[in-house]
């Protein structure tokens, strides 16, 4: 009888984790959709421009997240099982972010022009600020 309770508890726990994971994935996808719509609107991208722009943006976004994960220490700064945050050079990661932005600004400018390519980074930052504000409002309510 005790084994059956343990088995049922384990099954319930696994199902709860799967449901939570699915819910988090839906939220992430909704935020990504909002971000794409916001960028499209703010940069006034035509459908043809958007079709060319977003595959490059997705590549940029992936590379930027990899740099930021490494900066936080979830990729580099680990030796075996121990975590040593003092081994990370935060300024070097910041420089990598700047270099990545410069490289992608050139790529974006080939599609949407220099002005909107430069404006993109402000638009992206504005979106994240808007998102943070919305989350803070929800937490305060």
C-alpha positions in Angstrom: 0.0 0.0 0.0 2.8 2.4 0.9 4.5 1.7 -2.5 1.3 2.5 -4.3 1.1 5.9 -2.5 4.7 6.6 -3.3 4.1 5.7 -7.0 0.9 7.9 -7.2 2.8 10.8 -5.5 5.6 10.4 -8.0 3.3 10.3 -11.0 1.4 13.4 -9.7 4.7 15.3 -9.3 5.9 14.4 -12.8 2.6 15.5 -14.3 2.7 18.8 -12.4 6.2 19.4 -13.7 5.1 18.7 -17.3 2.1 21.0 -17.0 4.3 23.8 -15.5 6.8 23.3 -18.3 4.1 23.5 -21.0 2.6 26.6 -19.4 6.1 28.3 -19.3 6.6 27.4 -22.9 3.3 28.9 -23.9 4.2 32.1 -22.0 7.6 32.2 -23.7 6.0 31.8 -27.1 3.5 34.5 -26.4 6.2 36.9 -25.3 8.2 36.1 -28.4 5.2 36.7 -30.6 4.6 40.1 -28.9 8.2 41.0 -29.4 8.1 40.2 -33.1 4.9 42.3 -33.5 6.4 45.2 -31.5 9.6 45.2 -33.6 7.7 44.9 -36.8 5.5 47.8 -35.8 8.2 50.1 -34.4 10.6 49.6 -37.3 7.7 49.8 -39.8 8.9 46.6 -41.5 7.2 45.6 -44.7 6.2 41.9 -45.1 9.1 41.4 -47.5 11.5 43.0 -45.0 10.2 41.1 -42.1 10.6 37.8 -44.0 14.3 38.6 -44.5 14.9 40.3 -41.2 13.5 37.8 -38.6 15.7 34.8 -39.6 18.7 37.0 -39.1 17.2 38.4 -35.9 16.6 34.9 -34.5 20.2 34.0 -35.1 21.3 37.2 -33.4 19.0 36.6 -30.5 20.3 33.0 -30.0 23.9 34.2 -30.0 23.1 37.1 -27.6 21.4 34.7 -25.2 24.5 32.4 -25.3 26.8 35.3 -24.4 24.5 36.4 -21.6 24.2 32.8 -20.2 28.0 32.6 -20.2 28.2 36.0 -18.6 25.9 34.8 -15.8 28.2 31.7 -15.4 25.8 29.0 -16.6 28.3 28.0 -19.4 31.7 29.3 -18.5 33.1 29.7 -15.1 32.4 26.1 -14.2 35.1 23.6 -13.4 33.8 20.1 -12.9 30.9 20.4 -10.4 32.1 23.5 -8.7 31.1 27.0 -9.7 33.6 29.8 -9.5 32.1 33.2 -10.5 35.4 35.0 -10.0 36.8 33.4 -13.1 34.4 35.3 -15.4 35.6 38.5 -17.1 32.3 40.5 -17.2 33.9 43.3 -19.2 35.0 40.7 -21.9 31.4 39.5 -22.1 30.2 43.1 -22.5 32.7 43.6 -25.3 31.4 40.5 -27.0 27.9 41.8 -26.8 28.9 45.1 -28.4 30.9 43.3 -31.1 27.9 41.1 -31.8 25.6 44.1 -32.0 27.9 45.9 -34.4 28.2 42.8 -36.7 24.4 42.3 -36.7 23.8 46.0 -37.3 25.7 45.6 -40.5 23.6 42.5 -41.4 20.3 44.3 -40.5 21.3 47.3 -42.5 21.5 45.3 -45.7 17.8 44.5 -45.3 16.3 47.6 -43.6 18.8 50.3 -44.0 21.4 51.8 -41.7 19.0 54.1 -39.8 16.4 51.4 -38.9 19.2 48.9 -38.2 20.6 51.3 -35.6 17.1 52.0 -34.3 16.5 48.3 -33.8 18.6 48.0 -30.6 16.6 50.8 -29.0 13.3 49.2 -30.1 14.4 45.9 -28.6 15.4 47.6 -25.3 12.1 49.5 -25.2 10.2 46.2 -25.6 12.1 44.7 -22.6 11.5 47.8 -20.5 7.8 47.6 -21.4 7.7 43.9 -20.5 9.5 44.5 -17.1 7.0 47.3 -16.3 4.0 45.0 -17.1 5.5 42.2 -14.9 6.1 44.7 -12.0 2.5 45.9 -12.3 1.2 42.3 -12.2 3.3 41.5 -9.1 2.1 44.6 -7.3 -1.6 43.8 -7.9 
